[in-house]
Amino acid sequence: MLKNLRLSGKFNLLLIAIFLIAVILSGVAFSAILNRNAEQEVTSKANLLLKTMLSVRQYTLTQVNPQLAPRLETESEFLPQTVPGYSAREVMEDLRKNSEYSDFFYKEATLNPTNLRDKADGFETKLVEQFRGNSNLKELTGYRSSPAGDLFYIARPIQIAKESCLRCHSTPEAAPKSQLITYGSSNGFNWKLNEIVGAQIISVPASGVISSARQALLVFMGIVTAAFAIVILVINLLLQRAIIQPINRISKVANEVSMGDMGAEFEQESNDEVGRLAAAFNRMKTSLVMAMNMLRKDE
């Protein structure tokens, strides 16, 4: 099949093969770079929010809780503002009122929480179980689906590291009376020191970033395709002008000479390979004319 193709056809097949290989390799490489950058962007957002929530928790633990803790024994209603996790969740919920952050989520998902708002769902329970099964595991990241689209999450274990945490979570008898009045005695107890009871999970929207990366990839591939199409067109024009047309003229003249027209000339002014080929044909034609003249004299 290739033997029957013209020179330009063979050359175009070679260019197209090179083009396809180049597009595939560049597409894979560029896609990997875009995906990595997209993940770095969403990870940066998630880490920033997670550090913010940790700062809120620390502020509540060191400055708010000491001021309000004595009131837990005298108040008839529990003060959730003394709980670091509650404060962090409330700050995030207030932030989510801004449309720009409406799809950002923070939750201290717990297997047996005092406040059922913090109850881990099926997906979060699996994360907590992974932390409980491997005490050396300090962080999990990945994507999860939601009505708002794909969310990138960072999860870290919640471990009972201080005896003071057990005051509200060991037994109902040891808990503040106001806590029992507000939340009852059925949930949030029997926690143990050093036990992993939940996971801090921050989720940020990833759909927009991923979509932007895909659009950038499509734009890049479009530019590469257009650029290569122009290159092929220019190379074809140069090939036609510098090689194909001169060779066709030489072929036509050679055919005329073979039919007895010794006046036909192989005209080619260039000094490249095609020009040298034309000069060689002219020398061959001259030698042929001389040989034919000698034969006629012998007759």
C-alpha positions in Angstrom: 0.0 0.0 0.0 2.8 2.4 0.9 4.6 1.6 -2.4 1.6 3.0 -4.3 1.5 6.3 -2.4 3.0 9.4 -3.7 5.9 11.0 -2.0 3.7 13.7 -0.4 1.3 11.1 0.9 4.1 9.1 2.6 5.5 12.3 4.0 2.1 13.3 5.4 1.5 9.9 6.9 4.9 10.3 8.7 3.9 13.8 9.9 0.5 12.6 11.2 2.1 9.7 13.1 4.5 12.1 14.7 1.7 14.5 15.5 -0.4 11.8 17.1 2.5 10.6 19.3 3.3 14.2 20.2 -0.3 15.0 21.1 -0.7 11.9 23.2 2.5 12.4 25.1 2.0 16.2 25.6 -1.7 15.6 26.6 -0.7 13.1 29.2 2.1 15.2 30.6 0.0 18.4 30.6 -3.0 16.6 32.2 -0.8 15.3 35.0 0.6 18.8 35.6 -2.9 20.4 35.7 -4.3 17.7 37.9 -1.4 18.1 40.3 -1.8 21.9 40.4 -5.6 21.5 40.9 -5.1 19.1 43.8 -2.4 21.5 45.3 -4.9 24.4 45.0 -7.8 22.6 46.8 -5.3 21.1 49.3 -4.0 24.6 50.1 -7.6 25.8 50.7 -8.4 22.9 52.9 -5.3 23.2 54.9 -5.9 26.9 55.4 -9.4 26.3 56.7 -8.3 23.4 58.9 -5.6 25.5 60.5 -8.2 28.2 61.1 -10.5 25.8 62.8 -7.7 24.5 64.9 -6.9 28.1 66.0 -10.6 28.6 66.9 -10.5 25.4 69.0 -7.3 26.4 70.7 -8.7 29.9 71.5 -11.9 28.3 73.0 -9.9 25.8 75.0 -7.4 28.3 76.5 -9.5 31.5 76.9 -13.2 30.8 76.6 -13.5 27.5 78.5 -11.7 28.7 81.7 -14.0 31.6 81.9 -17.2 29.7 81.4 -16.4 26.3 83.0 -17.3 27.2 86.6 -20.8 28.1 85.3 -21.4 24.5 84.1 -22.1 23.5 87.7 -24.5 26.2 88.5 -26.4 26.8 85.2 -29.4 24.7 84.5 -28.5 24.8 80.8 -25.3 23.5 79.3 -23.0 26.1 77.6 -21.8 24.6 74.4 -19.6 27.6 73.8 -17.1 26.0 76.2 -16.6 23.1 73.8 -13.8 23.8 71.2 -15.5 21.6 68.6 -18.7 23.5 68.9 -17.0 26.9 68.5 -15.1 25.7 65.4 -18.3 24.4 63.8 -20.2 27.6 64.6 -17.4 29.7 63.0 -17.5 27.6 59.9 -21.3 27.7 59.7 -21.2 31.5 59.9 -18.5 31.6 57.2 -20.7 29.4 55.0 -23.4 32.2 54.9 -21.0 33.8 52.5 -21.9 32.4 49.0 -18.3 32.0 48.2 -17.9 29.5 51.0 -21.4 27.9 51.0 -20.0 24.6 49.8 -17.2 24.4 52.4 -17.8 22.1 55.3 -16.2 21.4 58.7 -17.2 18.6 61.0 -15.8 16.8 64.0 -17.4 13.5 63.1 -17.7 11.4 66.2 -18.9 7.8 66.6 -20.6 8.4 69.9 -21.1 12.2 70.2 -22.8 14.2 73.0 -24.4 16.5 70.4 -26.0 14.4 67.7 -25.2 17.1 65.2 -21.6 15.6 65.3 -22.7 12.1 64.6 -20.6 10.5 61.9 -22.4 9.4 58.7 -21.5 6.2 56.8 -18.6 7.8 54.9 -17.2 9.5 58.0 -17.5 6.4 60.1 -15.2 4.5 57.6 -12.6 7.2 58.0 -12.8 7.0 61.8 -12.5 3.3 61.7 -9.3 3.6 59.6 -7.8 5.8 62.2 -8.9 3.5 65.0 -7.4 0.5 63.1 -4.0 2.2 62.6 -2.8 4.5 65.4 0.1 5.6 63.2 -2.2 7.1 60.6 -2.3 10.8 61.1 -4.2 12.1 58.0 -6.4 10.9 55.2 -7.2 12.8 52.0 -9.4 12.2 49.0 -12.6 13.1 47.2 -16.2 12.4 48.1 -19.4 13.1 46.2 -22.0 15.5 47.4 -25.1 17.4 46.0 -22.7 20.3 45.5 -20.3 18.2 43.4 -17.0 16.6 44.2 -15.5 17.6 47.5 -11.8 17.3 48.5 -11.4 16.4 52.1 -8.7 16.2 54.7 -9.4 14.1 57.8 -7.4 13.9 61.0 -8.1 11.7 64.1 -9.7 13.0 67.3 -7.9 11.3 70.1 -8.6 11.7 73.8 -5.2 12.9 75.0 -6.1 14.6 78.3 -7.8 13.4 81.4 -9.7 16.6 81.5 -11.6 15.6 78.3 -13.1 12.7 80.2 -14.9 14.9 82.7 -17.8 15.2 80.3 -17.4 11.9 78.5 -16.5 9.2 81.0 -19.7 8.4 82.8 -23.0 10.3 83.2 -22.3 10.5 87.0 -19.1 12.5 86.4 -20.5 14.8 83.8 -21.8 18.4 84.6 -25.5 18.3 85.5 -26.2 21.0 83.0 -24.8 18.8 80.3 -27.2 16.0 81.3 -30.1 18.4 81.3 -29.3 19.6 77.8 -28.1 16.4 76.0 -29.3 13.6 78.3 -27.3 10.6 79.5 -27.5 8.3 76.5 -24.8 9.8 74.2 -21.2 10.8 74.4 -20.1 8.6 77.3 -17.7 5.7 78.0 -14.8 7.4 76.2 -11.4 6.3 77.2 -8.0 7.9 77.5 -6.0 7.8 74.2 -9.0 6.4 72.4 -9.7 7.7 68.9 -13.4 8.7 69.0 -13.8 10.6 65.8 -12.2 12.6 63.0 -11.8 16.3 62.2 -12.9 16.6 58.5 -12.7 19.7 56.4 -14.2 19.5 52.9 -13.7 22.0 50.1 -15.3 22.0 46.6 -13.1 20.6 44.0 -15.5 20.5 41.0 -14.7 24.1 39.9 -11.0 23.6 40.1 -11.1 20.3 38.2 -13.4 21.8 35.6 -11.0 24.7 35.1 -8.1 22.2 34.7 -10.1 20.2 32.1 -10.9 23.4 30.2 -7.3 24.4 30.2 -6.3 21.0 28.9 -8.9 21.3 26.1 -7.6 24.8 25.2 -4.0 23.5 25.3 -4.8 20.5 23.0 -6.7 22.8 20.7 -3.7 25.1 20.4 -1.3 22.2 19.8 -3.7 20.7 17.2 -4.0 24.1 15.4 -0.3 24.7 15.5 0.6 21.3 14.1 -2.1 21.7 11.4 -0.4 24.9 10.3 3.0 23.3 10.4 1.8 20.4 8.2 0.3 22.9 5.8 3.5 25.0 5.6 5.6 21.8 5.2 3.4 20.6 2.4 3.6 23.9 0.6 7.4 23.8 0.9 7.5 20.2 -0.1 5.4 20.8 -3.2 7.4 23.9 -4.3 10.9 22.6 -3.5 10.7 18.9 -4.3 7.5 17.6 -5.7 7.0 20.1 -8.6 10.7 20.1 -9.7 10.7 16.2 -9.7 7.5 16.2 -11.7 9.1 18.5 -14.2 12.2 16.3 -14.5 10.0 13.3 -14.9 8.0 15.0 -17.7 11.2 16.0 -19.5 12.7 12.6 -19.1 9.5 11.1 -20.6 9.8 13.6 -23.6 13.4 12.6 -24.1 12.6 8.9 -24.1 10.1 9.7 -26.9 12.8 11.2 -29.0 12.5 14.9 -28.2 16.1 15.7 -27.6 15.4 19.5 -27.4 13.8 19.2 -24.0 15.9 20.6 -21.2 16.0 19.7 -17.6 15.9 23.2 -16.2 16.5 23.6 -12.5 18.4 26.6 -11.1 18.8 25.5 -7.5 22.0 24.0 -6.2 20.4 21.5 -3.9 19.9 17.8 -4.5 17.1 18.4 -7.0 19.3 20.8 -8.9 22.1 18.2 -9.0 19.6 15.6 -10.2 18.6 17.9 -13.1 22.2 18.5 -14.0 22.9 14.8 -14.0 19.9 14.2 -16.3 21.2 16.9 -18.7 24.6 15.3 -18.8 22.9 11.9 -19.5 20.8 13.5 -22.3 24.0 15.1 -23.8 25.8 11.7 -23.7 22.7 10.0 -25.2 22.6 12.6 -28.1 26.4 12.1 -28.7 25.9 8.3 -28.8 23.0 8.6 -31.2 25.0 10.9 -33.5 27.9 8.5 -33.6 25.6 5.6 -34.5 24.2 7.6 -37.4 27.7 8.4 -38.7 28.6 4.7 -38.6 25.6 3.9 -40.7 
